Amino acid sequence: MNPVAAEDSPYKIKLPVFEGPLDLLLHLIRENQIDIYDIPIAEVTRQYLEYLALMESLDLEIAGEWLVMAATLLEIKSRMLLPREKPIKSEEDEEQLDPRLELVERLIEYERFKSAADVFKEREDMRS
């Protein structure tokens, strides 16, 4: 992640550059030392929205995918607040009822690809 600065302001603010919304989520999870399988959606959503607000205040261009992820986090948060219709009987039922599961799977897959890309980058650097 490369730092960027706000060009038009009298002072410089440096922010890490994220390659996409999953990169930011992974950063928040690592920074807060959160178990990826037990993400506290309320806290992560708050931090994600704060970052988006900062990007807007610095007039940084926000792509639609960032806003879609914010909407996804808010949807998961609201689904977690709703009472469950029936009691959980097995792990399979719990997986189906946990709205975070799809997001966790996407994050894990993204983390694998990011790690593989880092390995290829290191190999490319060694060969040049």
DONUKOL-278899 format. One record per residue: y, z, x of N, C-alpha, C, O in turn; residue in one letter. Coordinates in pm, 1 decimal, m for minus. Atoms other than C-alpha are relative to their C-alpha. Example, Ala and Ser with C-alpha at 12.3 -4.5 7.8 and 13.67 -1.06 7.14 Angstrom:
+----------+----------+----------+----------+----------+----------+----------+----------+----------+----------+----------+----------+---------+
!      n_v !      n_w !      n_u !     ca_v !     ca_w !     ca_u !      c_v !      c_w !      c_u !      o_v !      o_w !      o_u ! residuo !
+----------+----------+----------+----------+----------+----------+----------+----------+----------+----------+----------+----------+---------+
!   m119.0 !      0.0 !     89.0 !   m450.0 !    780.0 !   1230.0 !    120.0 !      0.0 !     90.0 !    118.1 !     66.5 !    193.6 !       a !
!   m119.0 !     m6.0 !    m82.0 !   m106.0 !    714.0 !   1367.0 !    109.0 !     73.0 !    m77.0 !    219.8 !     89.9 !    m26.1 !       s !
+----------+----------+----------+----------+----------+----------+----------+----------+----------+----------+----------+----------+---------+
END
This chain:
+----------+----------+----------+----------+----------+----------+----------+----------+----------+----------+----------+----------+---------+
!      n_v !      n_w !      n_u !     ca_v !     ca_w !     ca_u !      c_v !      c_w !      c_u !      o_v !      o_w !      o_u ! residuo !
+----------+----------+----------+----------+----------+----------+----------+----------+----------+----------+----------+----------+---------+
!   m117.1 !      0.0 !     82.7 !      0.0 !      0.0 !      0.0 !    123.7 !      0.0 !     87.3 !    141.6 !     86.1 !    173.4 !       m !
!   m119.9 !     15.4 !    m80.2 !    326.9 !   m112.1 !    143.8 !    119.4 !     58.8 !    m73.1 !    131.2 !     41.5 !   m194.4 !       n !
!   m117.6 !    m54.6 !     66.7 !    652.6 !     70.2 !     74.5 !    100.1 !   m109.8 !    m33.2 !    112.0 !   m208.6 !     39.2 !       p !
!   m108.4 !     90.3 !     36.8 !    932.4 !   m111.4 !   m105.3 !    123.6 !     84.3 !    m21.6 !    114.6 !    205.6 !    m40.1 !       v !
!   m124.4 !    m74.7 !     19.1 !   1294.8 !    m16.0 !   m143.6 !     82.1 !    m65.0 !   m109.8 !     74.1 !   m186.0 !   m130.8 !       a !
!    m93.3 !     51.9 !     99.7 !   1548.0 !    m53.7 !   m422.2 !    117.1 !    m61.5 !     75.4 !    186.2 !      7.0 !    150.9 !       a !
!    m99.9 !     73.2 !    m77.5 !   1786.7 !   m316.6 !   m289.8 !    143.9 !     27.3 !    m45.7 !    234.1 !     34.9 !     37.8 !       e !
!   m136.0 !     m6.3 !     52.1 !   2089.4 !   m268.2 !   m517.9 !     60.3 !    139.8 !      1.4 !    180.5 !    153.1 !    m21.5 !       d !
!    m53.3 !   m135.5 !      6.1 !   2127.5 !    108.6 !   m497.5 !     62.7 !     38.9 !    134.2 !     26.3 !    m16.0 !    238.1 !       s !
!    m64.5 !    m42.7 !   m123.7 !   2349.0 !    284.8 !   m242.2 !    m94.3 !     79.5 !     89.8 !    m67.3 !     94.5 !    209.0 !       p !
!     99.5 !    m71.6 !    m78.4 !   2049.8 !    485.0 !   m126.7 !   m134.4 !    m70.0 !    m17.3 !   m154.3 !   m145.4 !   m112.6 !       y !
!    130.3 !     66.0 !      1.5 !   1695.4 !    373.8 !    m54.8 !   m105.3 !     92.8 !    m57.9 !   m113.7 !    210.2 !    m21.7 !       k !
!    113.1 !    m71.6 !     56.5 !   1397.9 !    484.5 !   m258.3 !   m123.9 !    m78.9 !     35.9 !   m131.4 !   m198.9 !      9.1 !       i !
!    122.5 !     68.4 !    m38.2 !   1055.7 !    402.2 !   m124.8 !   m111.3 !     36.4 !    m96.2 !   m136.1 !    153.6 !   m124.5 !       k !
!    113.4 !    m17.4 !     89.5 !    765.1 !    353.6 !   m359.7 !   m119.3 !    m73.7 !     57.4 !   m103.7 !   m179.2 !    119.0 !       l !
!    116.8 !     77.7 !    m40.3 !    410.5 !    256.6 !   m281.6 !    m14.7 !   m120.2 !    m92.7 !     18.3 !   m112.0 !   m211.0 !       p !
!     22.5 !    119.3 !     79.8 !    324.6 !    m92.8 !   m401.4 !   m146.0 !     m0.3 !    m41.6 !   m235.7 !     10.9 !     41.9 !       v !
!    135.2 !      2.2 !     51.0 !     21.0 !   m108.2 !   m622.7 !    m34.8 !   m142.3 !    m40.3 !     49.4 !   m216.0 !    m91.6 !       f !
!     44.5 !    135.1 !     28.5 !   m182.9 !   m423.2 !   m667.6 !    m22.1 !    m24.2 !   m148.3 !    m38.0 !   m138.9 !   m190.1 !       e !
!     19.7 !     12.5 !    143.5 !   m226.2 !   m357.0 !  m1037.7 !    m12.5 !    136.8 !    m63.0 !     m8.6 !    238.4 !      6.5 !       g !
!      6.1 !   m129.1 !     69.2 !   m259.9 !    m87.9 !  m1301.8 !   m119.3 !     86.2 !     41.6 !   m107.5 !    208.5 !     48.1 !       p !
!    115.3 !    m79.1 !    m43.9 !   m608.6 !     15.1 !  m1188.2 !     25.3 !     61.7 !    136.8 !    m22.2 !    171.7 !    165.2 !       l !
!    m34.2 !    m53.3 !   m131.8 !   m474.2 !     59.6 !   m834.6 !     85.7 !    125.8 !    m14.2 !     64.1 !    224.3 !     56.4 !       d !
!    m83.4 !   m117.2 !     25.0 !   m208.4 !    299.1 !   m964.8 !    m84.5 !    114.4 !    m55.1 !    m69.5 !    228.3 !    m11.0 !       l !
!     85.3 !   m105.8 !     55.1 !   m466.4 !    491.1 !  m1170.4 !    m88.1 !     61.4 !    107.6 !   m101.9 !    183.5 !    114.8 !       l !
!     84.3 !    m50.4 !   m107.9 !   m698.0 !    519.1 !   m871.8 !     82.1 !     87.3 !     95.1 !     34.7 !    190.9 !    141.5 !       l !
!    m90.2 !    m79.3 !    m84.7 !   m403.0 !    643.5 !   m663.3 !     27.7 !    136.9 !    m62.2 !     22.4 !    238.7 !      6.9 !       h !
!    m28.2 !   m126.7 !     67.8 !   m317.5 !    909.9 !   m923.4 !   m121.6 !     91.7 !      1.7 !   m108.6 !    212.8 !     19.5 !       l !
!    123.3 !    m79.3 !     m1.1 !   m679.6 !   1023.3 !   m938.8 !    m24.1 !     59.1 !    138.2 !    m57.3 !    176.9 !    151.3 !       i !
!     20.6 !    m49.4 !   m137.1 !   m707.2 !   1049.2 !   m560.4 !    105.8 !    102.0 !     38.6 !     74.3 !    205.1 !     98.1 !       r !
!   m109.9 !    m88.9 !    m37.0 !   m365.5 !   1211.7 !   m518.5 !    m17.1 !    138.6 !    m62.5 !     14.2 !    239.7 !      0.4 !       e !
!     19.0 !   m127.1 !     69.9 !   m450.6 !   1481.6 !   m773.3 !   m139.5 !     58.2 !     20.4 !   m173.5 !    161.2 !    m37.7 !       n !
!    136.2 !    m43.7 !    m30.5 !   m806.5 !   1517.5 !   m639.9 !    m78.5 !     27.2 !   m127.9 !   m136.4 !    134.2 !   m146.6 !       q !
!     65.4 !     m8.9 !    129.5 !   m950.5 !   1452.9 !   m984.8 !   m138.9 !    m62.4 !      9.3 !   m158.2 !   m163.8 !     76.5 !       i !
!    132.9 !     57.5 !     13.2 !  m1318.8 !   1394.9 !  m1057.0 !     11.1 !   m122.7 !    m89.2 !     54.3 !   m111.9 !   m203.9 !       d !
!    m16.2 !    124.5 !     73.6 !  m1329.4 !   1032.6 !  m1169.1 !    m78.6 !      0.0 !   m131.1 !    m44.3 !    m73.0 !   m224.1 !       i !
!     79.7 !     m8.2 !    122.0 !  m1592.6 !   1122.1 !  m1429.9 !     56.8 !     98.1 !   m102.0 !      6.3 !    106.3 !   m214.0 !       y !
!    m60.8 !    m97.8 !     90.2 !  m1372.4 !   1391.4 !  m1585.9 !    151.9 !     m6.9 !     11.5 !    217.0 !     90.3 !     49.7 !       d !
!   m143.8 !     24.3 !    m15.0 !  m1022.1 !   1245.6 !  m1592.4 !     76.0 !     74.4 !   m110.1 !     47.6 !     56.0 !   m228.5 !       i !
!    m85.1 !    m63.3 !    100.6 !   m763.9 !   1467.7 !  m1764.2 !    102.7 !   m103.2 !    m48.3 !    209.6 !   m118.7 !     10.7 !       p !
!    m77.9 !    114.4 !     47.2 !   m617.2 !   1181.4 !  m1965.8 !    145.9 !     36.0 !    m25.6 !    234.9 !    m42.1 !      7.8 !       i !
!   m138.3 !    m37.7 !     31.1 !   m307.1 !   1370.6 !  m2080.4 !     86.0 !      2.0 !    126.3 !    196.4 !    m52.6 !    127.3 !       a !
!    m77.4 !    m10.5 !   m124.8 !   m193.8 !   1445.7 !  m1723.2 !     14.7 !   m135.6 !     68.0 !    123.8 !   m170.7 !    113.1 !       e !
!     m5.1 !    131.3 !    m64.9 !   m281.9 !   1102.9 !  m1582.5 !     92.2 !    m93.4 !    m78.9 !    168.4 !   m169.9 !    m19.8 !       v !
!    m87.9 !     83.1 !     83.5 !   m108.6 !    932.6 !  m1876.4 !    146.0 !     35.6 !     24.8 !    230.6 !    m52.9 !     38.2 !       t !
!   m137.9 !    m43.7 !    m26.1 !    204.8 !   1141.5 !  m1819.5 !     50.3 !    m54.0 !    132.8 !    161.4 !   m106.5 !    140.7 !       r !
!    m40.0 !     47.7 !   m132.1 !    213.5 !   1052.6 !  m1449.7 !     13.8 !   m152.9 !      1.8 !    105.3 !   m206.3 !     64.5 !       q !
!     m5.1 !    145.8 !      5.9 !    143.4 !    685.4 !  m1521.2 !    129.2 !    m45.0 !    m68.8 !    197.4 !   m135.5 !    m20.8 !       y !
!   m121.9 !     35.8 !     72.5 !    427.4 !    668.3 !  m1775.0 !    125.4 !     34.1 !     80.7 !    224.5 !    m38.6 !     74.2 !       l !
!   m112.4 !    m33.5 !    m87.9 !    661.9 !    845.4 !  m1530.8 !     20.2 !   m109.5 !    104.7 !    133.2 !   m148.7 !    133.7 !       e !
!     m9.7 !    106.1 !   m100.1 !    582.0 !    581.4 !  m1270.3 !     57.5 !   m126.8 !    m62.1 !    141.7 !   m192.8 !     m1.3 !       y !
!    m54.0 !    118.4 !     68.0 !    648.3 !    301.1 !  m1522.6 !    149.4 !     16.5 !    m28.3 !    226.7 !    m77.9 !    m12.5 !       l !
!   m142.0 !    m25.5 !     26.5 !    979.6 !    462.4 !  m1618.9 !     81.5 !    m14.6 !    128.0 !    192.4 !    m68.0 !    125.1 !       a !
!    m68.8 !     13.8 !   m128.2 !   1076.0 !    480.8 !  m1250.7 !     12.6 !   m147.6 !     37.9 !    117.0 !   m191.6 !     86.1 !       l !
!     m4.8 !    143.1 !    m29.2 !    986.0 !    114.5 !  m1206.0 !    107.4 !    m68.4 !    m84.8 !    180.7 !   m154.0 !    m35.1 !       m !
!   m101.7 !     57.7 !     87.7 !   1204.5 !     26.2 !  m1507.0 !    140.4 !     38.9 !     45.9 !    230.8 !    m44.7 !     46.3 !       e !
!   m132.6 !    m46.2 !    m39.3 !   1496.1 !    237.9 !  m1383.2 !     46.1 !    m67.7 !    128.7 !    166.1 !    m80.1 !    152.8 !       s !
!    m35.2 !     69.8 !   m123.7 !   1483.6 !     57.1 !  m1048.8 !      4.2 !   m150.9 !    m19.8 !     15.3 !   m227.0 !     76.4 !       l !
!     m2.7 !    141.6 !     36.0 !   1481.6 !   m278.0 !  m1230.4 !   m111.9 !    m78.9 !     65.7 !    m95.2 !   m196.5 !     98.1 !       d !
!    114.8 !     72.2 !    m52.7 !   1140.6 !   m364.0 !  m1092.5 !    m68.1 !    m71.1 !   m116.0 !    m74.9 !    m18.5 !   m227.1 !       l !
!     65.6 !     77.2 !    104.3 !    957.3 !   m630.6 !  m1286.2 !   m132.7 !     66.0 !    m36.3 !   m215.2 !     94.4 !     50.4 !       e !
!    124.0 !    m62.4 !     46.2 !    681.8 !   m478.6 !  m1497.6 !    m79.5 !   m105.6 !    m76.1 !    m34.2 !   m157.2 !   m178.3 !       i !
!     85.4 !     99.1 !     62.8 !    398.0 !   m714.7 !  m1585.7 !    m66.5 !     59.0 !   m123.7 !    m77.6 !    180.7 !   m138.5 !       a !
!     63.8 !    m41.0 !    123.7 !    224.7 !   m702.4 !  m1920.0 !   m124.0 !     84.7 !     22.0 !   m152.0 !    174.9 !    m56.9 !       g !
!    123.3 !    m75.2 !    m23.5 !    m97.5 !   m570.4 !  m1767.8 !     28.5 !    148.0 !     25.0 !    m55.0 !    232.8 !     m6.3 !       e !
!    m36.1 !   m140.0 !    m22.9 !     84.2 !   m250.4 !  m1663.8 !     24.2 !     69.7 !   m134.1 !    m16.5 !    184.1 !   m154.4 !       w !
!    m27.7 !    m57.1 !    131.2 !    202.6 !   m194.2 !  m2019.1 !   m127.0 !      9.0 !    m83.9 !   m142.1 !    102.1 !   m163.1 !       l !
!    128.2 !     m5.9 !     69.9 !   m143.9 !   m274.7 !  m2156.7 !    m77.4 !    123.5 !     45.5 !   m138.4 !    192.1 !    m36.6 !       v !
!     70.5 !   m118.2 !    m50.0 !   m289.8 !     m4.4 !  m1932.1 !     63.5 !    127.1 !    m55.2 !     m7.1 !    221.7 !    m90.1 !       m !
!    m67.1 !   m117.4 !     57.6 !    m26.6 !    242.7 !  m2052.8 !    m43.3 !     17.7 !   m145.2 !    m69.8 !    129.9 !   m188.7 !       a !
!     45.0 !     m6.8 !    138.9 !   m122.3 !    158.2 !  m2411.8 !   m145.1 !     46.1 !     m8.4 !   m181.0 !    122.3 !    m98.2 !       a !
!    140.2 !    m41.7 !     m3.6 !   m490.6 !    200.3 !  m2324.0 !    m11.0 !    149.3 !     25.5 !    m89.1 !    218.0 !    m40.4 !       t !
!      1.1 !   m143.3 !    m28.2 !   m424.6 !    543.8 !  m2174.7 !     44.7 !     81.0 !   m121.6 !    m13.3 !    185.0 !   m152.8 !       l !
!    m47.6 !    m70.9 !    118.6 !   m229.0 !    647.2 !  m2482.9 !   m104.3 !     m3.6 !   m111.8 !   m120.1 !     94.0 !   m185.2 !       l !
!    105.9 !      9.6 !    100.9 !   m510.1 !    522.1 !  m2708.7 !   m112.4 !     99.3 !     31.4 !   m159.6 !    170.4 !    m57.2 !       e !
!    105.2 !    m93.2 !    m39.7 !   m770.1 !    718.7 !  m2511.0 !     44.6 !    143.4 !    m25.6 !    m31.8 !    225.3 !    m76.7 !       i !
!    m52.7 !   m135.3 !     20.7 !   m549.0 !   1026.4 !  m2521.2 !     m2.9 !     36.1 !   m148.3 !    m43.5 !    146.6 !   m184.2 !       k !
!     m1.9 !    m29.8 !    143.3 !   m507.4 !   1000.5 !  m2898.5 !   m141.1 !     13.3 !    m55.9 !   m165.2 !     97.8 !   m142.1 !       s !
!    138.8 !    m10.4 !     46.2 !   m881.4 !    941.8 !  m2952.8 !    m62.6 !    132.0 !     42.7 !   m146.3 !    187.3 !    m28.7 !       r !
!     54.4 !   m127.6 !    m46.1 !   m958.1 !   1252.2 !  m2747.2 !     55.8 !    117.1 !    m81.0 !     m7.7 !    222.3 !    m89.0 !       m !
!    m60.2 !   m106.4 !     79.4 !   m726.3 !   1458.9 !  m2966.7 !    m58.2 !      7.8 !   m140.7 !    m50.6 !    112.3 !   m205.2 !       l !
!     56.5 !      2.1 !    134.2 !   m899.3 !   1353.9 !  m3289.7 !   m129.3 !     80.7 !     m4.9 !   m205.6 !     82.0 !     91.7 !       l !
!    126.5 !    m74.2 !     10.9 !  m1179.7 !   1575.3 !  m3416.6 !   m117.4 !    m97.3 !     m6.5 !   m105.9 !   m207.6 !    m59.8 !       p !
!    120.0 !     83.6 !      0.3 !  m1529.6 !   1437.6 !  m3368.3 !    m66.4 !      8.7 !   m136.7 !    m67.6 !    113.5 !   m201.3 !       r !
!     59.3 !      6.3 !    133.5 !  m1710.5 !   1326.3 !  m3680.5 !   m132.9 !     72.9 !     m9.8 !   m160.1 !    138.5 !   m110.4 !       e !
!    130.8 !    m63.2 !      5.7 !  m2057.7 !   1452.0 !  m3592.8 !    m27.6 !     69.4 !    132.0 !     29.6 !     31.7 !    234.3 !       k !
!     30.6 !    m70.7 !   m124.2 !  m2201.6 !   1692.2 !  m3336.3 !    m74.9 !    m89.6 !     98.0 !   m149.1 !   m179.6 !     58.7 !       p !
!     64.9 !     76.5 !   m106.3 !  m2319.9 !   1553.2 !  m3003.6 !   m143.9 !     48.5 !     13.4 !   m168.9 !    168.1 !     27.9 !       i !
!    141.6 !    m36.6 !     m7.5 !  m2700.5 !   1543.6 !  m2987.7 !    m60.1 !    m27.7 !    136.5 !   m146.6 !     47.0 !    182.3 !       k !
!     58.4 !     36.0 !   m129.5 !  m2775.3 !   1374.9 !  m2656.8 !    108.2 !    m54.4 !     92.0 !    223.4 !    m72.3 !     52.6 !       s !
!    m95.8 !     55.7 !    m96.3 !  m2612.4 !   1238.7 !  m2343.1 !     46.2 !   m138.7 !    m42.9 !    162.3 !   m173.9 !    m22.2 !       e !
!    m37.4 !    133.9 !     45.5 !  m2618.0 !    886.7 !  m2491.1 !    109.0 !      8.0 !   m106.3 !    204.2 !    m69.9 !   m104.2 !       e !
!   m103.0 !    m18.0 !    101.9 !  m2420.4 !   1008.3 !  m2793.5 !    131.8 !     40.9 !     63.0 !    238.0 !     m6.2 !     22.1 !       d !
!   m121.3 !    m46.2 !    m67.1 !  m2173.6 !   1183.8 !  m2562.8 !     69.5 !   m116.2 !     68.6 !    192.0 !   m127.2 !     64.6 !       e !
!    m58.2 !    115.2 !    m67.9 !  m2124.8 !    864.7 !  m2362.5 !     69.4 !    m91.4 !    m99.6 !    175.8 !   m145.9 !    m70.5 !       e !
!    m60.4 !     86.7 !    100.6 !  m2054.8 !    669.4 !  m2680.2 !    126.1 !     61.7 !    m58.2 !    217.4 !    m10.4 !    m98.4 !       q !
!   m115.2 !    m66.2 !     58.9 !  m1807.4 !    930.2 !  m2802.4 !    113.0 !     25.8 !     99.9 !    226.1 !     51.0 !     58.5 !       l !
!   m103.7 !    m26.1 !   m100.3 !  m1618.3 !    976.6 !  m2473.8 !     82.9 !   m125.9 !     20.3 !     34.2 !   m222.8 !     78.8 !       d !
!    m83.0 !    120.1 !    m10.9 !  m1329.0 !    730.1 !  m2489.4 !     38.9 !    m33.6 !    144.0 !     90.7 !   m142.3 !    169.5 !       p !
!    m36.2 !     25.0 !   m139.5 !  m1277.8 !    762.5 !  m2111.6 !   m104.2 !    m83.0 !     73.0 !    m76.0 !   m136.8 !    180.0 !       r !
!    112.4 !     60.2 !    m70.4 !  m1615.2 !    607.9 !  m2024.5 !     29.1 !   m142.6 !     47.9 !      2.8 !   m175.6 !    163.6 !       l !
!    m28.6 !    138.7 !    m39.1 !  m1504.0 !    243.1 !  m2024.8 !    102.5 !     m4.3 !    113.7 !     88.0 !    m82.9 !    207.3 !       e !
!   m100.8 !     m5.5 !   m105.2 !  m1198.2 !    327.7 !  m1813.7 !    m61.2 !     45.9 !    131.6 !    m30.0 !     m9.9 !    236.8 !       l !
!     66.7 !    m50.1 !   m120.6 !  m1412.6 !    524.3 !  m1566.0 !    m83.1 !   m110.7 !     63.5 !    m79.2 !   m129.4 !    185.1 !       v !
!     81.6 !    109.2 !    m53.1 !  m1652.3 !    231.1 !  m1531.0 !     86.8 !   m107.3 !     65.7 !     52.7 !   m159.1 !    172.0 !       e !
!    m91.5 !     99.0 !    m58.9 !  m1361.7 !     m7.9 !  m1470.3 !     57.2 !     49.3 !    131.9 !     68.9 !    m27.6 !    227.4 !       r !
!    m55.3 !    m57.4 !   m123.5 !  m1213.3 !    227.3 !  m1208.9 !   m102.3 !     m0.4 !    112.5 !    m69.3 !    m32.3 !    226.7 !       l !
!    104.7 !     m1.7 !   m102.6 !  m1543.8 !    263.8 !  m1025.7 !    m25.5 !   m141.1 !     52.2 !    m39.8 !   m161.4 !    172.8 !       i !
!     19.8 !    138.8 !    m42.5 !  m1594.6 !   m113.1 !  m1021.4 !    117.6 !    m47.4 !     85.4 !     98.0 !   m113.6 !    187.3 !       e !
!   m118.3 !     37.6 !    m76.8 !  m1236.8 !   m164.2 !   m900.9 !     m3.5 !     62.8 !    138.6 !     30.0 !     m2.0 !    237.8 !       y !
!      6.6 !    m69.9 !   m128.3 !  m1287.9 !     95.8 !   m627.6 !   m100.5 !    m67.0 !     93.2 !    m76.2 !    m77.3 !    213.4 !       e !
!     99.9 !     70.1 !    m81.8 !  m1601.5 !    m87.2 !   m507.3 !     57.3 !   m129.1 !     57.9 !     41.3 !   m157.5 !    176.6 !       r !
!    m57.7 !    125.3 !    m47.0 !  m1419.3 !   m419.7 !   m487.8 !    110.6 !     24.0 !    102.3 !    123.1 !    m50.1 !    199.8 !       f !
!   m107.7 !    m32.8 !    m94.6 !  m1121.7 !   m260.1 !   m313.6 !    m57.7 !     41.1 !    134.8 !     m5.4 !      1.6 !    239.0 !       k !
!     65.4 !    m40.3 !   m124.8 !  m1352.1 !    m99.8 !    m54.8 !    m58.2 !   m120.3 !     71.9 !    m46.1 !   m131.6 !    193.9 !       s !
!     56.3 !    120.7 !    m60.1 !  m1529.8 !   m430.8 !      2.9 !    111.1 !    m85.8 !     60.9 !     94.5 !   m140.6 !    169.9 !       a !
!   m112.9 !     77.2 !    m52.9 !  m1193.7 !   m605.3 !     47.4 !     53.3 !     62.4 !    128.2 !     90.6 !     m9.3 !    221.1 !       a !
!    m45.6 !    m68.8 !   m121.4 !  m1090.9 !   m341.6 !    303.1 !    m93.9 !    m29.0 !    116.9 !    m48.9 !    m49.7 !    229.6 !       d !
!     98.3 !     29.5 !   m105.4 !  m1413.1 !   m401.4 !    498.2 !     20.3 !   m142.1 !     51.5 !     20.3 !   m165.3 !    172.4 !       v !
!    m22.5 !    139.4 !    m41.4 !  m1353.1 !   m777.3 !    499.6 !    130.2 !    m14.7 !     77.9 !    136.9 !    m92.4 !    173.2 !       f !
!   m128.1 !      3.7 !    m71.4 !   m991.7 !   m721.9 !    609.3 !    m16.8 !     52.4 !    141.9 !     37.5 !     m5.5 !    236.0 !       k !
!     23.9 !    m55.5 !   m132.5 !  m1108.1 !   m503.6 !    900.6 !    m75.8 !   m100.3 !     88.0 !    m43.8 !   m118.2 !    205.5 !       e !
!     76.6 !     99.5 !    m75.8 !  m1360.6 !   m767.6 !   1005.7 !     86.1 !   m119.2 !     40.5 !     74.6 !   m171.4 !    151.3 !       r !
!    m90.0 !    110.9 !    m31.3 !  m1098.1 !  m1039.5 !    985.2 !     95.2 !     38.4 !    112.6 !    120.5 !    m41.8 !    202.5 !       e !
!    m89.9 !    m47.6 !   m105.8 !   m860.1 !   m831.1 !   1199.2 !    m70.9 !      7.1 !    135.5 !    m12.8 !    m26.3 !    238.7 !       d !
!     76.2 !     m9.6 !   m124.5 !  m1133.4 !   m770.4 !   1457.4 !    m26.8 !   m138.5 !     60.1 !    m26.8 !   m154.3 !    182.1 !       m !
!     31.4 !    134.4 !    m47.8 !  m1214.1 !  m1141.6 !   1480.9 !    122.8 !    m78.3 !     44.4 !    109.6 !   m175.2 !    119.2 !       r !
!   m119.0 !     75.8 !    m39.3 !   m852.1 !  m1255.8 !   1520.0 !     52.4 !     42.4 !    134.2 !    152.2 !    m11.9 !    181.6 !       s !
+----------+----------+----------+----------+----------+----------+----------+----------+----------+----------+----------+----------+---------+
END
